[in-house]
Amino acid sequence: QVQLAESGGGLVQAGGSLRLSCAASGRTFSSYAMGWFRQAPGKEREFVAAIRWSGDITYYADSVKGRFTISRDKAKNTVYLQMNSLKPEDTAVYYCAADPGGRTLVAGLTDGDVYAYWGQGTQVTVSS
């Protein structure tokens, strides 16, 4: 079993920055890919960013490209999401997800349904 714990959310003014962390634990954690998704009130979950655990591939939603950066620290089993130039429309609960089985290799990094493990989420609120 894998546990994912997000942290780093909070309230920030538009134009500000936050860094989210997702710490993975469990039996010999190993993941093919890690992703960040978000869900705003009344909206469907949407893909934000993802990274191959090898670190060689990252992928971003168009809405965050150039503002958000995903990275990972293998030694700490942690993935990060650096969010800069935040906008009110970035307000959402942010979730990290892990794909230990490599399903994203076939289905792609943006499909949340192929990620096997999810964290509880962390709230990000951007005020205008």
C-alpha positions in Angstrom: 0.0 0.0 0.0 1.2 3.5 -0.8 0.2 6.6 1.1 0.5 10.1 -0.3 0.3 13.2 1.8 0.1 16.6 0.3 1.1 19.8 2.0 1.8 23.4 1.2 -1.6 24.7 0.3 -3.0 28.0 1.6 -4.3 31.4 0.9 -2.3 33.7 -1.4 -2.9 36.8 -3.4 -3.0 36.8 -7.1 0.5 37.0 -8.5 1.9 35.1 -5.5 3.5 31.7 -5.2 3.1 28.5 -3.4 5.0 25.2 -3.4 3.1 22.0 -2.8 4.7 18.9 -1.6 3.6 15.3 -1.9 5.4 12.8 0.3 5.0 9.1 -0.6 5.3 6.3 1.9 4.6 2.7 2.1 6.1 -0.6 1.2 9.2 0.2 -0.9 7.7 3.1 -2.7 8.3 3.0 -6.4 6.3 4.8 -9.0 6.4 5.1 -12.8 4.9 8.5 -12.7 3.5 11.1 -10.4 0.8 13.6 -11.2 -0.9 16.7 -9.8 -4.6 17.2 -10.4 -7.0 19.8 -9.1 -10.7 20.2 -8.5 -12.5 23.5 -8.1 -16.0 23.6 -6.5 -18.7 22.6 -9.0 -16.1 21.5 -11.6 -14.6 18.2 -12.7 -11.1 17.1 -11.7 -8.5 18.4 -14.1 -5.0 17.5 -14.9 -2.3 20.0 -13.8 1.2 18.4 -14.2 3.0 15.1 -14.2 6.5 13.7 -14.1 8.1 10.4 -14.9 9.8 9.2 -11.7 13.0 9.0 -13.8 12.6 12.7 -14.2 13.2 12.7 -17.9 9.6 13.7 -18.9 7.4 16.4 -17.5 4.0 17.5 -18.9 1.7 20.4 -18.1 -1.8 21.5 -18.7 -1.8 24.5 -21.1 -3.5 26.6 -18.3 -0.4 26.3 -16.1 2.4 26.0 -18.6 5.1 28.6 -17.9 3.8 29.3 -14.4 4.0 25.9 -12.6 7.0 23.5 -12.3 6.8 19.9 -11.2 9.9 18.2 -9.8 10.7 15.2 -7.7 13.3 14.2 -5.0 13.9 10.5 -5.3 15.8 10.3 -2.0 12.8 11.8 -0.2 10.1 10.1 -2.2 8.6 13.5 -2.7 7.1 15.3 -5.6 6.8 19.1 -5.7 4.6 21.6 -7.5 6.0 25.1 -7.6 3.2 27.5 -8.5 4.1 31.0 -9.5 2.0 33.9 -10.9 -1.0 32.4 -9.3 -4.5 33.5 -10.5 -7.9 33.3 -8.9 -8.8 30.6 -11.4 -6.1 28.4 -9.8 -8.2 28.1 -6.7 -9.0 24.4 -6.1 -8.1 21.4 -4.0 -4.9 20.0 -5.3 -4.3 16.3 -5.3 -1.2 14.3 -6.0 -1.4 10.8 -7.5 0.9 7.9 -8.2 1.1 5.4 -11.0 3.2 2.5 -9.7 2.2 0.2 -12.4 3.2 2.2 -15.5 -0.4 2.5 -16.8 0.4 6.1 -17.8 2.9 4.7 -20.3 -0.1 3.5 -22.3 -2.9 5.8 -21.3 -0.8 9.0 -21.0 0.0 11.2 -18.1 -3.1 13.3 -18.1 -5.7 10.5 -17.4 -6.5 10.5 -13.7 -8.2 7.2 -13.9 -5.0 5.3 -14.5 -3.3 6.6 -11.3 -3.7 4.0 -8.6 -3.0 6.1 -5.5 -4.3 9.5 -4.4 -3.6 11.8 -1.6 -6.3 13.6 0.5 -5.7 16.9 -1.2 -4.6 20.4 -0.1 -6.6 23.6 -0.6 -5.2 26.4 -2.6 -7.1 29.7 -2.6 -6.0 32.6 -4.7 -7.6 36.0 -3.9 -8.0 38.7 -6.4 
